[in-house]
Amino acid sequence: MSKAFNEELAAIKANAVAYLTAFNRADVAAVLATYADDGVLMAPGMPAAVGKDELAMVYPGVFATVGFDMTYEIKEVVQISADWAFVRSATEGTETNKATGVVMPAAYQELFLLCKSAAGAWQTARYCTSKIGPTV
């Protein structure tokens, strides 16, 4: 593989890592920075949130309701064209219900579809996550 190709894969992976790290910190601004302007969030039990304005309304509500202490593993990074790529990841850890203080194990799988911006930065175009159950 060429150096340029490896650098692209590293940049693609870096976007997903930036999202997962910011999400775990409940950092709304950093989460939003990973998205394209027309990015879409598809999360369990919620309608799709489309565009940064909607995302900016959804994420604070998520973080006000649930605290996350998760670790992630990047499972796959694939560039499918000059301007499109995907990342598959898995997270597990605990979720804390902020209303009750109850801490529960949790595990998720995620799929990021990324597009390259006109400026050359990889951004999340679509992010889909599904809860696969409590960890044991």
C-alpha positions as CSV (number, residue, x, y, z in Angstrom):
1,M,0.0,0.0,0.0
2,S,1.1,3.5,-0.7
3,K,2.0,6.1,1.9
4,A,-0.8,8.3,0.6
5,F,-3.3,5.5,1.0
6,N,-2.1,4.7,4.5
7,E,-2.4,8.4,5.4
8,E,-6.0,8.5,4.1
9,L,-6.9,5.4,6.2
10,A,-5.3,7.0,9.3
11,A,-7.3,10.3,8.7
12,I,-10.5,8.3,8.2
13,K,-9.9,6.3,11.4
14,A,-9.0,9.6,13.3
15,N,-12.5,11.0,12.6
16,A,-14.2,8.0,14.2
17,V,-11.8,8.0,17.1
18,A,-12.4,11.7,17.6
19,Y,-16.1,11.1,17.7
20,L,-16.0,8.1,20.1
21,T,-13.6,10.0,22.4
22,A,-15.7,13.1,22.4
23,F,-18.9,11.1,23.0
24,N,-17.4,9.4,26.0
25,R,-16.5,12.8,27.4
26,A,-20.0,14.2,26.6
27,D,-18.3,17.0,24.6
28,V,-21.1,18.2,22.3
29,A,-18.9,20.7,20.4
30,A,-16.3,18.0,19.7
31,V,-18.9,15.5,18.6
32,L,-20.5,18.0,16.2
33,A,-17.0,18.9,14.8
34,T,-16.7,15.3,13.4
35,Y,-19.9,15.6,11.3
36,A,-20.4,17.0,7.9
37,D,-22.9,19.9,7.8
38,D,-25.7,17.5,6.5
39,G,-24.6,14.6,8.7
40,V,-27.1,12.1,10.0
41,L,-27.3,10.3,13.3
42,M,-29.3,7.1,13.5
43,A,-29.4,6.0,17.1
44,P,-31.4,3.3,19.0
45,G,-35.0,4.3,19.7
46,M,-34.7,7.7,18.1
47,P,-35.8,9.1,14.8
48,A,-32.8,10.1,12.5
49,A,-31.4,13.5,13.3
50,V,-30.4,15.3,10.1
51,G,-28.0,18.2,9.9
52,K,-25.9,20.0,12.5
53,D,-28.8,22.0,13.8
54,E,-30.7,18.9,14.7
55,L,-27.6,17.2,16.0
56,A,-26.9,20.2,18.2
57,M,-30.3,19.7,19.8
58,V,-30.1,15.9,20.2
59,Y,-26.7,15.4,21.8
60,P,-27.2,17.6,24.8
61,G,-30.4,15.7,25.6
62,V,-28.5,12.4,25.4
63,F,-25.7,13.6,27.6
64,A,-28.2,15.1,30.1
65,T,-30.0,11.8,30.5
66,V,-27.2,9.2,30.4
67,G,-23.5,9.2,31.4
68,F,-21.2,6.9,29.4
69,D,-18.0,5.2,30.5
70,M,-17.1,3.2,27.4
71,T,-14.1,1.8,25.6
72,Y,-14.0,1.4,21.9
73,E,-12.4,-0.9,19.4
74,I,-12.0,0.0,15.7
75,K,-12.9,-3.2,13.8
76,E,-12.6,-2.0,10.2
77,V,-11.5,1.0,8.2
78,V,-12.2,1.0,4.5
79,Q,-11.9,3.7,1.9
80,I,-14.4,2.8,-0.9
81,S,-13.6,5.7,-3.2
82,A,-11.7,8.9,-3.3
83,D,-14.4,10.7,-1.3
84,W,-16.2,8.0,0.7
85,A,-15.2,5.6,3.4
86,F,-16.6,3.6,6.3
87,V,-15.5,2.7,9.8
88,R,-17.0,-0.2,11.8
89,S,-16.4,-0.1,15.6
90,A,-17.6,-1.6,18.8
91,T,-17.9,0.0,22.3
92,E,-18.7,-1.5,25.7
93,G,-18.7,-0.3,29.2
94,T,-21.3,1.3,31.4
95,E,-24.2,3.7,31.2
96,T,-25.4,5.7,34.1
97,N,-29.0,6.8,34.2
98,K,-28.6,10.4,35.5
99,A,-32.1,10.5,37.0
100,T,-31.7,7.4,39.1
101,G,-27.9,6.9,39.4
102,V,-28.3,3.3,38.2
103,V,-25.2,2.0,36.4
104,M,-25.7,-0.7,33.8
105,P,-23.4,-2.5,31.5
106,A,-23.8,-1.8,27.8
107,A,-22.4,-2.7,24.4
108,Y,-22.9,-1.1,21.0
109,Q,-21.8,-1.6,17.5
110,E,-21.3,1.4,15.2
111,L,-21.0,2.2,11.5
112,F,-19.6,5.5,10.3
113,L,-20.0,6.5,6.7
114,L,-17.6,9.3,6.0
115,C,-17.2,11.8,3.1
116,K,-14.3,14.0,2.2
117,S,-15.1,17.7,2.4
118,A,-14.1,20.2,-0.3
119,A,-11.3,21.2,2.1
120,G,-10.0,17.6,2.2
121,A,-11.1,16.7,5.7
122,W,-12.9,13.4,6.4
123,Q,-16.3,14.0,8.1
124,T,-19.1,11.8,9.3
125,A,-21.9,11.8,6.7
126,R,-23.9,9.1,8.4
127,Y,-23.5,7.5,11.8
128,C,-25.5,4.5,12.9
129,T,-25.3,2.8,16.2
130,S,-27.2,-0.1,17.7
131,K,-27.2,-1.5,21.2
132,I,-26.3,-5.1,21.2
133,G,-26.9,-5.7,24.9
134,P,-25.5,-5.5,28.3
135,T,-22.0,-6.8,28.8
136,V,-21.5,-9.6,31.2
